[in-house]
Amino acid sequence: MAIMSKLRDKTHIILFILVGAFLALIIFEWGMNFSGPTRKGGLVGKVNGQSITTAQYDEIYNGLRQNFMRSNPGADVNSQVEMNFREQAWNIVVDQALVEEMFKKYGITVQDREVLDAVNSVINPPMIIRQNFTDPRTGQIDRAVLEKARRDPQAKAFWVKAEEVIKRELMVDKLLLALKTMGLVTDPEVSELVQRQYTQFSASFIPVPLSYAGTDAQFPVKEDEVKKWYEAHKEQLKQDPNRKADFVIYPMVPSSQDSLQVKKEIDALLPQFASAPSDSEFVKVQSDRPNSVNVTLSRADFSPAAASAVFGSPKLAPGQIVGPVADRGMYRLLKIKSVSAGQPVASASHILIRFNQADPADTQRALMRAAMLFDQLKKGARFEELATRYSEDPGSARFGGSVGWFSRQRMVPQFAEAVFASKPGQVIGPVRTQFGLHIIKVDGFDNRQIVCSEVSRQIKPSTQTSESIKHKAVAFQSDAKSKGFAESARQQHLEIGKTGEFTKTSMIPVIGQNEQIVRFAFKAKEGDISDVIETELGFVVMKLTSKNDTGYRQLDADLQKKITAELVAEKKAAALKARLASMAKSPGATLESIVAKDPSLKLVTSPEIRWRDGFIAGYGQDRQLVEAMAGMTPNRLSQPVQCAGGYALVKLTGRTQQAGLDPAAEKARILPQLMKVKQEQLFSEYFNTVRRTAKIEDFRQQ
């Protein structure tokens, strides 16, 4: 019976092994889109004329949902998560149909004898056998357990599905074998890979940004140039039919009465929680977070106000109950088991200055802004006021720059290292991260941690609150139809949001996924106003502003702006390249003489430049520049070559390989790896082409 229990526990993953077994070598990006299936003669769609039944679709959808629920007990399966399951199920059934076609095309079949041989294989047993019957102590298949399971009559259903999984896995192997010629690897390819891995350069170079060519105004772009670029690149701008809409939203915000009701409920639980014989059972039944038993928490696990309430409470001691504490839309009741010292957490505020890190001029602008802010702080300006006014992190700017409490791991390394190396009250920076420059005020540290069990209740809008909010949305919708969408929003002081482009199956910007919005948008005329639509954010009223069924992105103002910027960059690049070429051709030109004539240019000399990843010691990473170096003749001034953000003049001074390298042995080691990667990559590209050219009919929207 122990064996059967184990098999039953794993039955829910059979479906996914079935999918993974024959798609394991195909790379997909799963969508998160669905608007709900409708029944059309028991079909949800067709692929190249092959019907996909509702039963096929529902089986995969139900499997995905059950797997999620098993892996995430207590998780809230909202409409967006449901849509994710359904779109994944749709992608899977489409891919199944396409792979079945490929099996037929190449005449691929598997006999029962082959399945049996695979189950008995010692060298390479099927995936499902490895997952269910591997002894964790030895890493080998436990043959005794496997044989016992095969003889168990209660395992019949398991083996029926297992055989199908194994059959498909074997068919994939045969398909790859049939297509193996797609992945031939030549000796030059292997040789180049070895060289890339183990070759280093030394060089001097002058990197020159595009801004050196002049300002954008010096490179005007005409309207016909934009149109010409658009027509020339139109194939790159293909897209599915899409829509745009304006919207107003009435957020689903709990009322003060809703909050009081939840607090009343959780207050009533306090004496029961204090005397509960089993914390785990009590939390499981009473909490919206049923797994919050004996959890370790620090200040970083609370909002700043809640952290102060918990860690400043006189009841913060073993055996005591702290709370209920309001925290981020819920009330939390904590039963303290222990209080001890742990890893420190910090509280800090910051002012963020964003900039283009590939543009020296923009970098200099950001540094000047940081210096100006530091000067104001020295003169007595309040950090909170400067953060509110100047910080380009809107999330923290409205709180005077405060980012709350955090552990070292929760921040990017540069930010965390700067904070944890400082003292409370210090203002430090500018600290440079991937987000920009940060001026940071360190507010404090705390190394206390608690182990506790927690009952938490989310504060949700009541039915009465929800109906009241919906009534306001209905009134606006009626008003918008008579007075106009924009005018009604203006009169009611409502902000009008814009979705941007969305397709039938894509995420709707700002809002997320919503079946009703998609249905409205793809049936309405431009200018139509929707009914009130319930979303995860609240009640929404929409006005359709744009329809595009051409199959290509429209040449709207936003695209014109992007094309213009591209053309300006192209013109500046051509001008910069010509200017640098002229410098390099001047009599006796050297990198040193060029820099001497123009102090704004910088000469970089690096003794260690790695071909494998484009790293240049003392400079940074620039793959494009290092690729150009790989083809240069040593000790000769190059023509201008592209680099990150501009062009460069280069003098390659050396090329070395790792000492003691045996190229032949390394090639022999890499060849099978490269062969496998290339075969999988090409097979993936081949399958994606098959999918793109397939006639896929989706009945779910109909």
Secondary structure, 3 states (H helix, E strand, C coil): CHHHHHHHHHHHHHHHHHHHHHHCCCCCCCCCCCCCCCCECCEEEEECCEEEEHHHHHHHHHHHHHHHHHHCCCCCCCHHHHHHHHHHHHHHHHHHHHHHHHHHHCCCCCCHHHHHHHHHCCCCCCHHHHHHHECCCCCCECHHHHHHHHHCHHHHHHHHHHHHHHHHHHHHHHHHHHCHHHHCCCHHHHHHHHHHHHEEEEEEEEEEEHHHHCCHHHCCCCHHHHHHHHHHCHHHHECCCEEEEEEEEEECCCCHHHHHHHHHHHHHHHHHHHHCCCHHHHHHHHCCCCCCCCEEECHHHCCHHHHHHHHCCCCCCCCCEEEEEECCCEEEEEEEEEEEEEEEEEEEEEEEECCCCCCHHHHHHHHHHHHHHHHHHHCCCCHHHHHHHHCCCHHHHCCCCEEEEECHHHCCHHHHHHHHCCCCCCEEEEEEECCEEEEEEEEEEEEEEEEEEEEEEECCCCHHHHHHHHHHHHHHHHHHHHHCHHHHHHHCCCCCEECCCECCCCCECCCECCHHHHHHHCCCCCCCECCCEECCCEEEEEEEEEEECCCECCCCHHHHHHHHHHHHHHHHHHHHHHHHHHHHHCCCCCHHHHHHHCCCCCCEEEEEEECCCCEECCCEECHHHHHHHHCCCCCCECCCEEECCEEEEEEEEEEEECCCCCHHHHHHHHHHHHHHHHHHHHHHHHHHHHHHHCCEEECCCC
